[in-house]
Every structure is written in C-alpha cells, then in structure tokens.
C-alpha cells in the first residue's frame, strides 16, 4: 500500500486494482483481493482476508481474522466481531466472522463472533446476527431471523428499479 501523506478523503491505490479512501486502517497480514474498495473510516483488523471485488462502505469494522469471500458488500457502519467473551485478549479464543461469496450486509448490522453468512445471503440493515445464515437466505432483526429467500429479495429489488424508472419517465 502506498501512502503519500495525502489529506483525508483521498483515494489510495492498493495492489491488484483495489482502492481505499483515507483515513482508514488496514491491519498487518491482511490480504486484499482484486478490485476491492475500502471506504473512509473503515477499520480492517490484522490477518483479515478480503476476496475479489469486495465493497466495504465507510465506518465498517472488521475484527482480526475475519474472512470475506468474493463480491461481498458491507454496508456503512457494519461490524464483524471475533471475540464472544470480550475482552479476552487471547487470539486463541477468537472466532472470526466468515462472510461467503456474494453476501450482502446492510448498514449498521452486527455479526457476532463465530457467525457466518452463507453464499448470496443478505443480512438486513441494523440487524444483529447471533447464528449462521444459510446460503441464499435473507435475514433481519435483533436478533436476526429468516425473512425470505434471496430470489424473492432480488425480485423485489428489480421491481423497485422498474417502478423508479417508470416514474422518472413521466
């Protein structure tokens, strides 16, 4: 990573076509995939793995050891934890969160240590995840519960896009 001392809010070019926006923290031993974007005020802990094409919005927090697959989206101020009984201070007890390929984490969501979000799953904004989300499911709430399947979510999103395009044409 190159940091030329640029003022806050500047784009930092990372390896493999990835970028970060200052100020942000990227811990030692972190591996960042191709074409990732890391927003301002993001904290990426040590030994974190980011797959290819991850999008991490501003203010997100990724604890040491968390793993993101490819094409993961983390909304603003989302939090991925690794310590079920803080502050243990003992990395041997940590259970980092794991977010699988294509998953979407809404803004302000919290993922408790040891939880995983399945492939193409969605965790709604402001939710607290206390157990694993299976592949292709949409969960939300505090604690998060199942709402629908991902294909239904995608259909609703597409319908909203159609409606907004139609209203713009009027």
C-alpha positions, -999 to +999 in steps of 0.1 A: +000+000+000+013+034-009+005+064+013+019+097+001+007+117+031-024+128+012-051+146+032-082+129+044-107+117+019-081+109-007-080+078-028-052+053-020-042+029-048-037-006-034-023-037-051-043-057-077-066-027-087-080-022-052-085+012-036-091+026-001-103+060+010-084+078+037-085+078+066-088+041+072-069+014+090-057-018+073-040-042+098-008-062+092-011-095+075-044-086+058-048-100+022-069-078-002-082-094-034-086-078-068-108-047-075-118-042-038-130-008-025-125+001+012-143+033+024-131+060+047-131+054+084-130+016+079-111-005+104-097-037+089-080-058+116-049-080+113-049-112+093-082-104+076-089-119+042-109-100+015-118-118-016-120-102-050-144-073-057-154-067-021-171-033-014-167-021+022-186+011+030-174+038+053-172+032+091-172-006+089-153-026+114-137-060+106-121-076+137-088-096+134-091-128+114-124-122+097-128-136+062-148-122+033-154-142+001-156-127-034-182-100-042-191-093-006-208-060+002-206-045+037-228-015+043-217+016+062-210+011+099-214-027+098-194-046+124-178-081+122-167-093+156-143-121+167-144-123+205-175-140+221-164-131+256-146-097+253-122-086+262-104-119+262-072-105+247-065-141+237-064-147+200-067-185+206-102-179+219-113-157+189-139-169+165-138-145+135-169-140+114-169-155+079-189-139+050-192-161+020-192-152-017-219-127-029-233-120+005-247-085+014-245-070+049-267-040+054-256-007+071-252-008+108-256-046+110-235-065+136-222-100+132-214-117+165-181-137+168-182-172+152-212-165+129-211-170+092-232-155+064-238-180+036-232-176-001-255-150-016-272-144+017-284-110+029-284-095+065-307-065+067-296-031+079-294-026+117-296-064+124-277-084+149-267-118+137-263-144+165-263-176+144-253-187+110-273-177+079-276-205+053-269-198+016-294-177-004-315-166+026-324-131+038-324-123+075-331-092+095-339-081+131-324-081+165-317-110+168-319-116+131-344-141+118-353-155+084-374-133+062-373-147+027-352-164+001-326-144-020-345-148-052-376-131-037-354-103-024-338-099-059-373-098-075-384-071-051-353-051-058-358-054-096-395-043-092-384-012-073-359-004-101-387-008-127-410+015-107-384+042-103-375+041-140-412+044-149-418+073-125-387+092-140-401+089-175-434+106-165 
